[in-house]
């Protein structure tokens, strides 16, 4: 009887070890293999269209508008929240876009 229990425990341990190794294979090895396969594809792909400076400024303006709309205005300030134009000029937005482009180019060159 005791030998039968030991045999059952041994087979259970072997089976559990096999399942753990299988799980490790699925969780670790397969995603890594897929990532390596996709990495080769991503390095070949190039963006088909680039945005003009004017388009980038318009997009940045839209982003800043959303940030400003979601910004909480303090209750201690009795005046209503001003428009984005009152707190950020078009020149500041253009400078921000130019800075992003400079940094992106420096990163690409590096």
KESEPA-502248 format. One line per field, with one value per atom (N, C-alpha, C): residue in one letter; atom name; x, y, z. Coordinates in Angstrom, 1 decimal. Layout:
N
residuo (A / ...)
atomo (CA / ...)
east (X / ...)
north (Y / ...)
up (Z / ...)
END
This chain:
110
residuo (X / X / X / X / X / X / X / X / X / X / X / X / X / X / X / X / X / X / X / X / X / X / X / X / X / X / X / X / X / X / X / X / X / X / X / X / X / X / X / X / X / X / X / X / X / X / X / X / X / X / X / X / X / X / X / X / X / X / X / X / X / X / X / X / X / X / X / X / X / X / X / X / X / X / X / X / X / X / X / X / X / X / X / X / X / X / X / X / X / X / X / X / X / X / X / X / X / X / X / X / X / X / X / X / X / X / X / X / X / X / X / X / X / X / X / X / X / X / X / X / X / X / X / X / X / X / X / X / X / X / X / X / X / X / X / X / X / X / X / X / X / X / X / X / X / X / X / X / X / X / X / X / X / X / X / X / X / X / X / X / X / X / X / X / X / X / X / X / X / X / X / X / X / X / X / X / X / X / X / X / X / X / X / X / X / X / X / X / X / X / X / X / X / X / X / X / X / X / X / X / X / X / X / X / X / X / X / X / X / X / X / X / X / X / X / X / X / X / X / X / X / X / X / X / X / X / X / X / X / X / X / X / X / X / X / X / X / X / X / X / X / X / X / X / X / X / X / X / X / X / X / X / X / X / X / X / X / X / X / X / X / X / X / X / X / X / X / X / X / X / X / X / X / X / X / X / X / X / X / X / X / X / X / X / X / X / X / X / X / X / X / X / X / X / X / X / X / X / X / X / X / X / X / X / X / X / X / X / X / X / X / X / X / X / X / X / X / X / X / X / X / X / X / X / X / X / X / X / X / X)
atomo (N / CA / C / N / CA / C / N / CA / C / N / CA / C / N / CA / C / N / CA / C / N / CA / C / N / CA / C / N / CA / C / N / CA / C / N / CA / C / N / CA / C / N / CA / C / N / CA / C / N / CA / C / N / CA / C / N / CA / C / N / CA / C / N / CA / C / N / CA / C / N / CA / C / N / CA / C / N / CA / C / N / CA / C / N / CA / C / N / CA / C / N / CA / C / N / CA / C / N / CA / C / N / CA / C / N / CA / C / N / CA / C / N / CA / C / N / CA / C / N / CA / C / N / CA / C / N / CA / C / N / CA / C / N / CA / C / N / CA / C / N / CA / C / N / CA / C / N / CA / C / N / CA / C / N / CA / C / N / CA / C / N / CA / C / N / CA / C / N / CA / C / N / CA / C / N / CA / C / N / CA / C / N / CA / C / N / CA / C / N / CA / C / N / CA / C / N / CA / C / N / CA / C / N / CA / C / N / CA / C / N / CA / C / N / CA / C / N / CA / C / N / CA / C / N / CA / C / N / CA / C / N / CA / C / N / CA / C / N / CA / C / N / CA / C / N / CA / C / N / CA / C / N / CA / C / N / CA / C / N / CA / C / N / CA / C / N / CA / C / N / CA / C / N / CA / C / N / CA / C / N / CA / C / N / CA / C / N / CA / C / N / CA / C / N / CA / C / N / CA / C / N / CA / C / N / CA / C / N / CA / C / N / CA / C / N / CA / C / N / CA / C / N / CA / C / N / CA / C / N / CA / C / N / CA / C / N / CA / C / N / CA / C / N / CA / C / N / CA / C / N / CA / C / N / CA / C / N / CA / C / N / CA / C / N / CA / C / N / CA / C / N / CA / C / N / CA / C / N / CA / C / N / CA / C)
east (0.8 / 0.0 / 0.9 / 1.9 / 2.8 / 3.6 / 3.9 / 4.7 / 3.8 / 2.5 / 1.6 / 1.4 / 1.4 / 1.3 / 2.6 / 3.7 / 5.0 / 5.0 / 4.6 / 4.5 / 3.6 / 2.5 / 1.5 / 2.1 / 2.8 / 3.4 / 4.5 / 5.3 / 6.4 / 5.9 / 4.8 / 4.3 / 3.6 / 3.0 / 2.5 / 3.5 / 4.7 / 5.8 / 6.4 / 6.5 / 7.0 / 6.1 / 4.8 / 3.8 / 3.8 / 3.8 / 3.8 / 5.1 / 6.2 / 7.4 / 7.3 / 6.8 / 6.6 / 5.7 / 4.6 / 3.6 / 4.3 / 5.1 / 5.8 / 6.8 / 7.5 / 8.4 / 7.7 / 6.6 / 5.7 / 5.2 / 4.8 / 4.3 / 5.4 / 6.6 / 7.7 / 8.1 / 7.9 / 8.1 / 7.1 / 5.9 / 4.8 / 5.0 / 5.3 / 5.3 / 6.6 / 7.7 / 9.0 / 9.5 / 9.6 / 10.3 / 9.5 / 8.2 / 7.4 / 7.2 / 6.9 / 6.8 / 8.2 / 9.3 / 10.6 / 10.8 / 10.5 / 10.6 / 9.8 / 8.5 / 7.7 / 8.2 / 8.7 / 9.3 / 10.5 / 11.3 / 12.5 / 12.1 / 11.0 / 10.6 / 9.9 / 9.2 / 8.6 / 9.6 / 10.7 / 11.7 / 12.3 / 12.5 / 13.1 / 12.1 / 10.9 / 9.9 / 9.8 / 9.9 / 9.7 / 10.9 / 12.1 / 13.2 / 13.2 / 12.6 / 12.5 / 11.4 / 10.3 / 9.2 / 9.6 / 9.3 / 9.5 / 8.2 / 8.1 / 6.9 / 6.6 / 5.4 / 5.1 / 4.9 / 4.3 / 4.1 / 4.6 / 5.2 / 5.6 / 4.8 / 4.6 / 3.8 / 4.6 / 4.0 / 4.7 / 4.7 / 5.5 / 5.7 / 4.3 / 3.6 / 2.3 / 1.3 / 1.3 / 0.5 / 0.8 / 2.1 / 2.6 / 2.2 / 2.3 / 1.9 / 0.4 / -0.4 / -1.9 / -2.2 / -1.5 / -1.7 / -1.3 / -0.2 / 0.3 / -0.7 / -1.2 / -2.3 / -3.5 / -3.9 / -5.0 / -4.7 / -3.5 / -3.0 / -3.1 / -2.5 / -2.4 / -3.9 / -4.8 / -6.2 / -6.8 / -6.5 / -7.1 / -6.5 / -5.2 / -4.5 / -5.1 / -5.3 / -5.8 / -7.3 / -8.1 / -9.5 / -9.6 / -8.7 / -8.8 / -8.0 / -7.4 / -6.7 / -7.7 / -7.5 / -8.5 / -8.1 / -9.1 / -8.9 / -9.2 / -8.3 / -8.4 / -9.7 / -10.3 / -11.5 / -11.2 / -9.9 / -9.5 / -9.5 / -9.4 / -9.3 / -10.7 / -11.2 / -12.6 / -12.8 / -11.8 / -11.9 / -12.1 / -12.9 / -13.0 / -11.7 / -11.5 / -10.3 / -10.2 / -9.1 / -8.9 / -8.8 / -8.9 / -8.7 / -7.3 / -7.0 / -5.6 / -4.8 / -5.5 / -4.8 / -4.3 / -4.9 / -4.5 / -3.3 / -3.1 / -1.9 / -0.8 / -1.1 / 0.0 / -0.2 / 0.9 / 0.8 / 1.2 / 0.9 / 1.2 / 2.7 / 3.4 / 4.9 / 5.4 / 4.8 / 5.3 / 5.0 / 3.8 / 3.5 / 4.5 / 4.8 / 5.7 / 7.1 / 7.5 / 8.8 / 8.9 / 7.7 / 7.7 / 7.8 / 7.1 / 7.2 / 8.6 / 9.2 / 10.6 / 11.6 / 11.3 / 12.2 / 12.0 / 10.8 / 10.5 / 11.2 / 11.2 / 11.8 / 13.3 / 13.9 / 15.4 / 15.8 / 15.0 / 15.4 / 15.2 / 14.2 / 13.9 / 15.1 / 15.5 / 16.6 / 17.9 / 18.2 / 19.4 / 19.3 / 18.2 / 18.1 / 18.3 / 17.7 / 17.9 / 19.4 / 20.1 / 21.5 / 22.4 / 22.0 / 22.7 / 22.6)
north (-1.2 / 0.0 / 1.3 / 1.3 / 2.4 / 2.6 / 1.5 / 1.5 / 2.2 / 1.9 / 2.4 / 3.9 / 4.4 / 5.8 / 6.5 / 6.0 / 6.5 / 6.6 / 5.6 / 5.5 / 6.6 / 6.8 / 7.8 / 9.2 / 9.4 / 10.7 / 11.0 / 10.0 / 10.1 / 10.5 / 9.8 / 10.1 / 11.5 / 11.9 / 13.2 / 14.3 / 14.1 / 15.0 / 15.1 / 14.0 / 14.0 / 14.7 / 14.4 / 15.1 / 16.6 / 17.0 / 18.4 / 19.1 / 18.5 / 19.0 / 19.2 / 18.3 / 18.4 / 19.5 / 19.7 / 20.8 / 22.1 / 22.2 / 23.5 / 23.8 / 22.8 / 23.1 / 23.5 / 22.9 / 23.3 / 24.7 / 25.1 / 26.4 / 27.4 / 27.1 / 28.0 / 28.2 / 27.2 / 27.3 / 28.2 / 28.0 / 28.9 / 30.3 / 30.5 / 31.9 / 32.7 / 32.0 / 32.7 / 32.5 / 31.4 / 31.1 / 31.6 / 31.2 / 31.6 / 33.1 / 33.9 / 35.3 / 35.9 / 35.4 / 35.9 / 35.6 / 34.4 / 34.1 / 34.9 / 35.2 / 36.1 / 37.5 / 38.0 / 39.3 / 39.5 / 38.5 / 38.5 / 38.5 / 37.7 / 37.6 / 39.0 / 39.6 / 40.9 / 42.0 / 41.9 / 42.9 / 43.1 / 42.0 / 42.1 / 42.8 / 42.6 / 43.2 / 44.7 / 45.1 / 46.5 / 47.3 / 46.8 / 47.6 / 47.8 / 47.0 / 47.2 / 48.2 / 48.3 / 49.2 / 50.6 / 51.5 / 52.9 / 53.6 / 54.8 / 55.5 / 56.0 / 55.8 / 56.2 / 57.7 / 58.3 / 59.8 / 60.5 / 61.6 / 62.5 / 63.7 / 64.3 / 65.5 / 66.7 / 67.7 / 69.0 / 69.7 / 70.8 / 71.5 / 72.1 / 72.6 / 73.2 / 72.2 / 71.0 / 70.0 / 69.6 / 69.5 / 69.2 / 70.2 / 71.5 / 72.6 / 72.5 / 72.2 / 72.1 / 70.9 / 69.8 / 68.7 / 69.0 / 69.7 / 70.0 / 71.0 / 71.9 / 72.8 / 72.0 / 71.0 / 70.2 / 69.5 / 69.0 / 68.3 / 69.3 / 70.5 / 71.5 / 71.9 / 72.0 / 72.3 / 71.3 / 70.0 / 69.0 / 69.0 / 69.2 / 69.3 / 70.5 / 71.6 / 72.8 / 72.6 / 71.9 / 71.7 / 70.8 / 69.8 / 68.9 / 69.4 / 70.5 / 71.1 / 71.6 / 71.3 / 71.7 / 73.2 / 74.0 / 75.4 / 75.5 / 76.2 / 76.3 / 77.1 / 76.6 / 77.3 / 78.6 / 78.8 / 80.0 / 81.2 / 80.9 / 81.9 / 82.2 / 83.4 / 83.8 / 84.0 / 84.3 / 84.5 / 83.2 / 83.1 / 81.9 / 81.5 / 80.2 / 79.8 / 80.5 / 81.1 / 81.7 / 80.7 / 81.2 / 80.3 / 79.9 / 78.9 / 78.5 / 79.6 / 80.3 / 81.4 / 82.5 / 82.6 / 83.6 / 83.2 / 81.9 / 81.4 / 80.8 / 80.5 / 79.9 / 80.5 / 81.1 / 81.7 / 80.7 / 81.1 / 80.2 / 80.0 / 81.1 / 81.0 / 79.9 / 79.9 / 78.9 / 77.5 / 77.3 / 76.0 / 75.6 / 76.6 / 76.3 / 76.0 / 76.7 / 76.4 / 75.0 / 74.6 / 73.3 / 72.2 / 72.4 / 71.4 / 71.4 / 72.6 / 72.7 / 71.9 / 72.1 / 71.4 / 69.9 / 69.4 / 68.0 / 67.5 / 68.2 / 67.8 / 67.7 / 68.7 / 68.7 / 67.5 / 67.3 / 66.2 / 64.8 / 64.7 / 63.5 / 63.2 / 64.3 / 64.2 / 63.8 / 64.4 / 64.1 / 62.7 / 62.2 / 60.8 / 59.8 / 60.2 / 59.4 / 59.4 / 60.5 / 60.6 / 59.8 / 59.8 / 59.1 / 57.6)
up (0.0 / 0.0 / 0.0 / 0.9 / 1.0 / -0.3 / -0.9 / -2.2 / -3.3 / -3.3 / -4.3 / -4.1 / -2.8 / -2.5 / -3.0 / -2.7 / -3.2 / -4.7 / -5.3 / -6.8 / -7.3 / -6.7 / -7.1 / -7.0 / -5.8 / -5.6 / -6.6 / -6.9 / -7.8 / -9.2 / -9.6 / -11.0 / -11.0 / -9.9 / -9.8 / -9.9 / -9.2 / -9.3 / -10.7 / -11.3 / -12.7 / -13.6 / -13.5 / -14.3 / -14.1 / -12.8 / -12.5 / -13.0 / -12.9 / -13.5 / -15.0 / -15.7 / -17.1 / -17.4 / -16.7 / -17.0 / -16.7 / -15.7 / -15.4 / -16.5 / -17.0 / -18.1 / -19.3 / -19.6 / -20.7 / -20.6 / -19.4 / -19.1 / -19.3 / -18.8 / -19.0 / -20.5 / -21.2 / -22.7 / -23.3 / -22.9 / -23.5 / -23.1 / -21.8 / -21.3 / -21.7 / -21.8 / -22.0 / -23.5 / -24.0 / -25.2 / -26.4 / -26.5 / -27.6 / -27.8 / -26.8 / -27.0 / -27.4 / -26.9 / -27.3 / -28.8 / -29.2 / -30.6 / -31.5 / -31.1 / -31.9 / -31.9 / -30.8 / -30.8 / -31.7 / -31.8 / -32.7 / -34.1 / -34.4 / -35.8 / -36.2 / -35.3 / -35.6 / -35.6 / -34.9 / -34.9 / -36.2 / -36.9 / -38.3 / -39.2 / -39.1 / -39.9 / -39.7 / -38.4 / -38.0 / -38.5 / -38.5 / -38.9 / -40.4 / -41.2 / -42.6 / -43.0 / -42.2 / -42.5 / -42.3 / -43.3 / -43.2 / -43.2 / -42.5 / -42.6 / -44.1 / -44.5 / -45.9 / -46.1 / -45.1 / -45.2 / -44.0 / -44.2 / -43.1 / -43.0 / -41.9 / -41.7 / -42.0 / -42.5 / -42.7 / -41.4 / -41.3 / -40.1 / -39.7 / -40.6 / -40.4 / -39.8 / -40.4 / -39.8 / -38.4 / -38.2 / -36.8 / -35.8 / -36.2 / -35.3 / -35.0 / -36.1 / -35.9 / -34.9 / -35.1 / -34.2 / -32.8 / -32.6 / -31.3 / -30.7 / -31.4 / -30.9 / -30.4 / -31.1 / -30.7 / -29.4 / -29.3 / -28.1 / -26.9 / -27.1 / -26.0 / -25.6 / -26.6 / -26.3 / -25.4 / -25.7 / -24.8 / -23.4 / -23.3 / -22.0 / -21.2 / -21.9 / -21.2 / -20.8 / -21.6 / -21.3 / -20.1 / -19.9 / -18.8 / -17.5 / -17.6 / -16.5 / -15.5 / -14.2 / -13.2 / -12.8 / -12.8 / -12.4 / -10.9 / -10.2 / -8.7 / -8.3 / -7.3 / -6.8 / -6.1 / -5.7 / -5.1 / -6.0 / -7.3 / -8.3 / -8.8 / -8.5 / -8.9 / -10.4 / -11.1 / -12.5 / -13.2 / -14.3 / -15.1 / -15.8 / -16.1 / -16.7 / -18.1 / -18.4 / -19.7 / -20.9 / -22.1 / -23.2 / -23.4 / -24.2 / -24.4 / -25.1 / -26.0 / -26.7 / -25.7 / -24.6 / -23.6 / -22.8 / -22.7 / -21.9 / -22.7 / -24.0 / -24.9 / -26.3 / -26.7 / -28.1 / -29.1 / -30.4 / -31.5 / -31.6 / -31.3 / -31.4 / -30.4 / -29.2 / -28.2 / -28.7 / -29.4 / -29.9 / -31.0 / -31.9 / -33.0 / -32.4 / -31.4 / -30.8 / -30.1 / -29.6 / -29.0 / -30.1 / -31.2 / -32.3 / -32.9 / -33.0 / -33.5 / -32.6 / -31.3 / -30.3 / -30.4 / -30.5 / -30.7 / -32.0 / -33.0 / -34.3 / -34.1 / -33.4 / -33.2 / -32.3 / -31.3 / -30.4 / -31.1 / -32.0 / -32.7 / -33.7 / -34.4 / -35.3 / -34.6 / -33.4 / -32.6 / -32.2 / -31.8 / -31.4 / -32.6 / -33.7 / -34.9 / -35.3 / -35.3 / -35.6 / -34.6 / -33.4 / -32.4 / -32.6)
END
